[in-house]
C-alpha cells in the first residue's frame, strides 16, 4: 500500500503517499526528456542537450515540477481506486518532500462525495390521495374547451368590456418625460388579463373604437426595473380596434365539432380524462413523497462545493430555456431587478435538497449492489433518441464523445434506487 487515507472534517480526506526512490528516479528521467523536448538550447537539436546544460538554461525547477506531476497524478489516481473515493473538487497538495535520489512523500487533501447515514428507506408508509372529480371541475374543463374554439369578432358598435382584446397604441411618461420601454404600437391587450401594470386595463373599459384616453397608474414597489418602481406614470392610449370573444354553444353540435356523438359523450370523455390525469398526478405525488421520506430519514452533510455546482447547473439550464424563448439571462435579470448572485441564492435551498437526494440514492445503490446492464444503457439512449427525434447511433456517438456515459449510468442507477424505495413501501 503506497498511500494512507484519513478522513477529516467537511467531507475532506488527506491521503499520505510514500514513493520509493527508484520510482522517483524513473520519473526524473521522464521529466528531463519532456522538458528537453520543449526547450530550444543553442547548439543542440531539440531534446538532445545534456541535462547539465539544460539545467543551466532553465534551472532544476521545471524538471522537478514535471517529475512530481508524473508521480502525483499516477499515485493519486491509484489512491482514488484503492480507497473507493469520488472527488468533487480539485485536490490540494499540502505537504511535499520530493528530491531526486531519495524516497519521496507528499500529502493531498481533497473534498470527496459523502455517503449518507441511512435511516429507514424500506417499508415506508405514505398516504395516497383519493381521486375525486367534481362536477365543477368537469364544467371548467368544458368551458376551457369552449374557449379554445371561440371566435374573435370585431366590435363595430359598442364599448370595450372585460375579456375584449383591444389593439392599442400607448406612450408612457413620468413627470412628463418618456421612459424606456413605455411606448408600444398596435399592441394587442386582453382586458382583464392582468398582463399590464395593475389598474391599467380597468381604465380602458367603456370606450369605443377610435377613442383616446389617458391612463394614470403607479408602478408597484417591487417592480422589476428599480428605476420605475413606485413611480406614478401617465399613458396616452389610442384604441384602434376591439375584438370580442364569441363562445360556441355547449350542445350536441359542438360535441360533434370536436369529434363526439353528442354532448353526453363529450362530458363522459372529459370526466374520464380528468380522472386519469388526477390518478396519475396522485401516483406521481405518492412516489415523490416516498423518495422524499427516505431522503428526510437520512443524515448527510452536503458539501458546499456540490451545492455551488448544482446552482451553476440550474442557472445554465435556466439560461438555455430563456434563449429558446428569445430571452437573454441578462435581460431577464434586469427585468426582475436581480443580480446573478441574488438569483443563485434564491435557488440554493432547492439545489441543496437535490444534491442530498442524489447522495441518498447513490448510497442506496451502493448498499443494495444496484448495477446497470448494457441493455439498460442501450434502452436509455433509445429513449433519448426518441425524445430528440434523432437516430440511436447519433445519440450514442454524442454521449460517448462528450464523455457522458458515466452520468447516463448514474442517472439510471439513481432511478433504480428510487424504484427500490417505491417497490419496498408498505401498502396502506
Secondary structure by P-SEA (a helix, b strand, c coil): ccbbbbbbcccbbbbbbbbcaaaaaaaaaaaaaaaaaaccccccccccccaaaaaaaccaaaaaaaaaaaaaaaaaaaaaaaacccccbbbbbccccccccbbbbbbbbbbcbbbbccccccbbbbbbbbbbbcaaaaaaaaaaaaaaabbbbbbcbbbbcccccccbbbbbbcccccccccccccccccccccccccccccccccccccbbbbbbbbccccccccccccccccccccccbbbbbbbccccaaaaaaaccccaaaaaaaaaaaaaaaaaaaaaaaaaaaaaaaaaaaccccccaaaaaaaaaaaaaaaaaaaaaacccaaaaaaaacccaaaaaaaaaaaaaaaaaaaaaaaaaaaaacccccaaaaaaaaaaaaaaacccaaaaaaaaaaacaaaaaaaaaaaaaaaaaaaaacccc
